[in-house]
Each structure stands twice: as C-alpha cells, then as structure tokens.
Amino acid sequence: MTDFKRILLVEDDARDLELTLVALGEYKLANEVDVVRDGLEALDYLNRRGAYKLRGGMNPGVVLLDLKMPRVDGLEVLKFIRSEEALKMIPVVMLTSSREERDIIESYKLGVNAYVVKPVDFHQFLEAIKQIGVFWALVNEPPPPTYVEKG
Amino acid sequence: MRPGRFSLSDLSIKHRLPLLIGILLLATILGSTWASYRATKQAAIAVGRERLLNLTQQLASLLQQSASALGAKTLTAANTPEVRSLFQSKSPETEAKVKNVFLPFNTANDPNALQIELWRVDGSLALIIPESSHPEAVDLSLEFKQASVDPNKSIGEIRITEGGALYPIVVATKDESGKVIGYLVRWRRITAPDARGQLAQLLGSDAGLFIGNAKGEVWTDLVKVVPKPSVVLGAKMETVQYQRDGESVLALGRPINGTPWFFMVEFPDHAFLQPARRLLRSMVLIGLTFLIVGVLGAFFLSKSITRPLQSLTNAAVAISGGDYSREVDLTQKDELGTLANAFNTMGAQIREDQAELERKIRERSILFGAAPCAMLMIDQQGLVSLSNTQATTLFGYSANELLGRGVDELFPDRYRNPEAGRGSFLAAKETLARDNGELYALNKDGSEVPVEIGLNTLQTPEGEFILASLVDITTRKQAAEEIARLNEDLEQRVVERTEQLVAVNKELESFSYSVSHDLRAPLRHLAGFAALLHKEISVEPDETRRRYVRTIVDSASRMGDLIDGLLGFSRLGRAEMQKRPVQLQRMVTDTVDELAHENGHKTVKWTIGFLPDVSADPTLLRLVLTNLLSNAVKFSRDRELPEIRIESTIAEGEVIVSVKDNGAGFDMNYADKLFGVFHRLHRSDEFDGTGIGLANVRRIVQRHGGRTWAEGEVGRGATFYFTLPLSPERVSV
C-alpha cells in the first residue's frame, strides 16, 4: 500500500465529511485525500483555477462525489469531468444519501464508475468507505496521467 | 257484341225463350199446314180429274149420239125418191117435193140450221134451200169422197166463216143400184147463243167446254172462236193443267167418235180446290191461335223462370256496383234457390272480407298516421303520394299541399342533384339518401330542420315507391352538441387536472427525494457520531451509558429502515409496470424454496394447490408473494407444526389466491388496518418488521387491478387473499 493515488472528496456537509474522513482514517487513507466543499470548488480544483491555480501533481486517482450540493451539484461536476478531454478518464464514484432511481440512472448515463448510497448504520458506513478507498486508491489501476487523447 | 250483327245472345233470356218457341211453333204449323194443304189439293185434283173423266165421257157419248142421229136423219132424207128424182131430172115439182122432204131441216125447225145444198156428182149445184142463200165457198171434195165411201161418216170439219163457226153434214145420194148420184150438204151453226148456258147446266158454272177439229186448228167455246189451247191434246185420256187468262185450269180432251171433232172440258183450279183452300184457311187460323197461345205461354213461363234470375242479376249488378248488403230473396228449393243461397253466402263472405279489409286498412292508416316519425311515400316521378300528420308538422304543408309535391321542394337546394332531372325518381332517392341518412328538411316557412332519414323501397302493383321516414333530430342534435361541448370541457378539465396531478406528483417526488436525501443525512450523522461515542466510552465500566448510546445507534438504524421502507412504498406507486403472462405456480414454488432456505431452522408444512397463469409484472408479483409468504412464516413460527397453504380459485375472469397459515392470527376488528402503511397489530418485540409489507402488497395488487383482504382469528391463524386478472394469452383452467 505504498503507491496511493490521491482521492478527491467533494462533500458540502461537514459532519458527513468528518465521518467519511474518520472512515478513511480507519484504513490509513486520510492523508491521501484532497477535500473540496462544493461542486464549484471541485471544478476549480480540477481545472486548477482560483484557489487551486497553483495545484501541482497529477489528476486524482478517484473522485468521491456528493450528489446534492449548493451552487454546482454532483451531476454537473460529473458532466463537466466527462466532457473535458483532460479529465474524462478520471474514475468518479457517487457517494450520496439518495437511493432515487432517477439519480442513479442519471449518474450512470453521465458515465459514473460507481454509485454508493451512504448507509445510515455507522458500521455499514465504515465498511462501505473502506471498500471504496481500498478499491479505487489501491486496487484499481487509473489511466496513465500523461495520456492525452489525440485529436 | 259487335254492333250491326244480330245474335241470339244479345237478347235477354226472357225474350229468347218465347222467340225460340214461336219460331218452332211457326215452323211446325207451317210444315203441317203446307203438307195437309198439299195432300188435300192433290185429293181435290184427283177428284176433279175423275169428274172430268166422267163428264167428258158422258159428253162424248151424248155428242156422238147427237151427231150420228143427225147423220142418220140426213142420210135418210138424202135417199128419198124425191131427192133421187131431183138429181135425175130436176123439175119444179121435184123441187117442191124435195123442199117438203127437207122441211124438218128448216131454220124454223132447227135453230142451228143454216142452208141445205144439193150437189150433183159433176160438181154443179142442184138445189139450194132457201134459194136466196149462196153456197158456202168451201172445198167439200174430201167430205164428198168420204160420204160416198162411208155413209156413217157424215159430219164434216168445223169451218170458221163470217157467220161464225159452221160445220157441214155431208151425205151421198145413191140410186137404186147404189151409184152415187149426188150429195146433200147441210150447214149447221155450232155456236148458238144459248148453247153455252145449256152446257153450263150440265157441267157446272165454272166449267168451260171447247170444241174443235181433231186436227186442232179451229176451236170454239160455242159462242165465239177462241185461240188454240197451249197444250197438246192427244187421244190419251190425261188431264192437263195450264194457264188460261192468267188462271190455272185443269182440262181433259176427248175425240167425238164418228166425227172429225175433238172436245175439251176445262175446270179452273179454284173450282175444285175450294175445299182445300177452306181447309188451309181454317188450319192457318188454328195455327195462328196455337202460335199466339204458345208464344204467350212461353213468355210467361220464361218470365217465371227468369224472374229469380233477374233478381239474382240485379243483386249481382248491385254488388258489382259496391252495394254488398244486397240479398237475394228466393225461397224456392230448386237449382235457382241453391244458387241464391250460394249467392247470399258469397255476399255475406264478401261483406265480412270487406269489413276485415277495411279494418286492416284502418289499422294501417292509423299506424301510418300515428307513427312517431314523419312518413312520406314517394312515387317514381319523385312526387309525394302519401304523407302522415307528422310529415305535415315537419314540413309545414297541409296534407293536400304535400300530395303531388316534388320531393326536391322539401329539401334545401344544396341537396339537389344537378345531373338528375327535376322530379325524377332518382333525384328523390339521391336527395334523401344524402349524408348517410342525416340531412335538413326544408319547412314551408323556409326554415331548415335537421332530420334523420330512413329509406325503404316498396314494391306495389302500382310500381315502385320509396317510403321515407324522417325524425326531427333538433333536440338530439342540440343534446349531441351539448355533449360534445361538455366533453370538450371535460377534456379541458382533465388536461388541467392531469397537469395539476403531474405537478403534485413532481412535488411528491421532490418531497420523497428530500426525505431520501435530507432526512437520511442527519440520521446517518446521529448514528455515526453515536457509534463513535460508543467506541470512545467502550472502556468505561458504566454499562448504563453504553446501553444508552447503543440504543441511540439502534434507533437511528431502525429509523433508516423505516425511511427506506417508506421510500420503497412510494417508488412502488410510481414504478412502471410491465405486465406479461406469469406462471404463478412456478413463482410460488420458487419463493417457498427461497424462504425455506432462509428459515432453514424451522420446518414448515407447505401445501401448494393449483395456481393458474396470470398477467402481471413479475418483479412486483414476486414482491407480493415474498411479503405474504414471509409474513405467514413469521407469524406461525411459534407453532409446533407451522402449516402454510397456498391455493387459488377462479371466478369471473380473475383468480383469487389465498395464503393461509395456522399462526398467531389477528383480531378481525382490525382487519382494515392490516394493509395500512406502518400499521402493525403486534408489538415489534413479538414480531419484527417495519409495517410496510402489506401496504406494498395492497398497492401492487391494486395497480394490477386486483383486490386484497384478510380473514383471521387471534391464535387460530390468518388467511390473506388477493386477486389478479387471468392471463389473456394463456388461460389455464
């Protein structure tokens, strides 16, 4: 577990953020997490704009995206990522409270890689976060960072 | 009957019979009269002939005797010595003596005597008495010769002279030696004025006597010279009939022996036909009487026969004139009586039939008139030939105005077919048949009335008619328009309501979304942080605190389940259904297998009856079965031997499925609450669950068009029922 990929966690709710980070911390993944608090910030982060103008390094290995956020919501962020040539191959995991069919279908239509409903039960929550972190940050092989699709 | 040519059948029977009988009688009478007249006439002729024969015979002998007496006297006188001496030596004395001899032959003594001549053999006149007369210039040589030969043939032929018809009596005077010395000639008149009268007495007034030479050249009726009869009179004794002076006569002739004469007696026919004529007259009289009596009798007979015939005829004429009440009053028992009876029966039958016919016509008329729709009968020229009251109301014309009106005039111009001629049959048919039976009728006042029309073709002996029935559909049309308007309104309202519902639904969705997302988040936080707290205090010895925190965690978790159940229920109401045939039997078996696997620790006795194929969304139906079966398992798990029975019955196109257990059961008073959301009849520490399962079952079944209900008793088990429509594709029995 040495070759961690960065995890971009987009989460507007502070409590959820804390619980998520606790969960990730349980599995020693917390240090690899970049946190933004809404969709707009996420876009800035990804586009290296505003506060993240000077952000170095590669694209994140995975984006954990909350669905319902002020200003720019998760689906818009997803849509943007999938429409940008430099970002479109970034794995995105929806991490949300919504079990709505509509949201699930819309997310997959926009090309989400996984859709996880946050369980109410904390132990289940821990388990879910652990699996996501381990899989996307350790197990999964992300696209090569230097690859840019020609044309 | 052709005029100008008479036929017996032109006459009435009353006249025909007397006429026929009259003709017959006339023929008979004429025939018999003619025959008897003919027979009588022939008999009369025969009698006449007989009489003629007798008469002529008598006359002949009378004349012969007279002639021979004359001849004999003359011969005696001629051969007296005085005459001989005169011839031998004529002297005044001898002359005187001779004159004495001849005295009986004088005119004084013989009224028919004319003169006496004495001729010598040398042809010289010896003496003529009276001396003043002259000898007749007649050649007597033949008589002289005959007289010298036969002294008996002394009568000579009749001569016609100025003095009338004469005849000579010639005898020869012979001397003692028998030598002829001279001839005595006596001239006598054959016609004497009274001779005929005398003869008439002998023969009868009607008879006529004619005397002539046998040679036939001279004839006299004893008064004057008459022409020769037109018949040839021979020696044969035959009567002949011929015409004299335009009168038919019967005649018989005979020669007079010893003379060269011939005589003939004539009778006019009427003389002896008189009786025959009388007979004929009387017979004609009798015949006429018969004829008159016969014809009159026949007339009355005929009248008596034809009177009943006449009354029959009168009755028949009356009936043919339409008077069916006429009866024939005949009581006789003969053929005519029978005929009259038959006739009366026939009349009665006709009256009945007519009454029946009139009744039917009245019925039809009433029917036609009382029909609730307007009716028109249209002929082949497109003219109205019959209409009813409703038609007059509809078109505004009186019945008389409608009669004969062209059907074109009863409908607006726009319906008129320009190709078909005005008033034509086709025009009517097409005009009326326009627009599939619905069109506008044109009222007399120019207004148009919407009508529905029905057309029927009528075949009658008078030809083809069209029967049109028209219904004023103004009210119906208004109603239809009103309905259309209301429908439009309704549709508009449905659209509006649908829009509202869609909006409400959207709101509900966003509400659910909020619930799903926004309610769960704090709950998760509650649970999360409580869990963290529980972890923090896990080292503390105080069990109570740990239990409190654990309770918070459990409650949050439970609330999460409730929210999930509620969201699931909400989704069921909105999820799209895909119905298709489902093998219910197989689905139940699979579900049972699954449950048995999950609840392997307890043995349940499953009984699955026959289950038909149904039409349903398989996913949702599976959810129903899982809910009901797991409930049954759950509530019967305390039983020693849990029994669950799944069966079905089919009724009225749907299948009723029942799930029966022998578990805890329920109080029927709360049966209604069983299917409510979050309604529970048991405490959650008795039987776990969210209380959403049966609500889901009801919602799913209702969405399939079915029903749900339950029966139960506390401690004795429960039965849950639901219905589903049978699969239309594969309906198994």
HADDOCK unambig.tbl for C-alpha pairs under 7 A between the chains (distance, minus, plus):
assign (segid A and resid 15 and name CA) (segid B and resid 525 and name CA) 6.45 0.50 0.50
assign (segid A and resid 16 and name CA) (segid B and resid 525 and name CA) 6.76 0.50 0.50
assign (segid A and resid 19 and name CA) (segid B and resid 528 and name CA) 6.78 0.50 0.50
assign (segid A and resid 97 and name CA) (segid B and resid 516 and name CA) 6.82 0.50 0.50
assign (segid A and resid 97 and name CA) (segid B and resid 517 and name CA) 4.83 0.50 0.50
assign (segid A and resid 97 and name CA) (segid B and resid 520 and name CA) 6.46 0.50 0.50
assign (segid A and resid 97 and name CA) (segid B and resid 521 and name CA) 6.42 0.50 0.50
assign (segid A and resid 98 and name CA) (segid B and resid 516 and name CA) 5.64 0.50 0.50
assign (segid A and resid 98 and name CA) (segid B and resid 517 and name CA) 4.85 0.50 0.50
assign (segid A and resid 99 and name CA) (segid B and resid 516 and name CA) 6.77 0.50 0.50
assign (segid A and resid 100 and name CA) (segid B and resid 513 and name CA) 6.72 0.50 0.50
assign (segid A and resid 120 and name CA) (segid B and resid 520 and name CA) 6.84 0.50 0.50
assign (segid A and resid 120 and name CA) (segid B and resid 523 and name CA) 6.47 0.50 0.50
assign (segid A and resid 120 and name CA) (segid B and resid 524 and name CA) 4.24 0.50 0.50
assign (segid A and resid 120 and name CA) (segid B and resid 527 and name CA) 6.53 0.50 0.50
assign (segid A and resid 120 and name CA) (segid B and resid 557 and name CA) 6.06 0.50 0.50
assign (segid A and resid 120 and name CA) (segid B and resid 560 and name CA) 5.94 0.50 0.50
assign (segid A and resid 121 and name CA) (segid B and resid 524 and name CA) 6.63 0.50 0.50
assign (segid A and resid 121 and name CA) (segid B and resid 527 and name CA) 6.04 0.50 0.50
assign (segid A and resid 121 and name CA) (segid B and resid 528 and name CA) 6.98 0.50 0.50
assign (segid A and resid 121 and name CA) (segid B and resid 557 and name CA) 5.38 0.50 0.50
assign (segid A and resid 122 and name CA) (segid B and resid 527 and name CA) 5.87 0.50 0.50
assign (segid A and resid 122 and name CA) (segid B and resid 528 and name CA) 4.64 0.50 0.50
assign (segid A and resid 122 and name CA) (segid B and resid 531 and name CA) 6.36 0.50 0.50
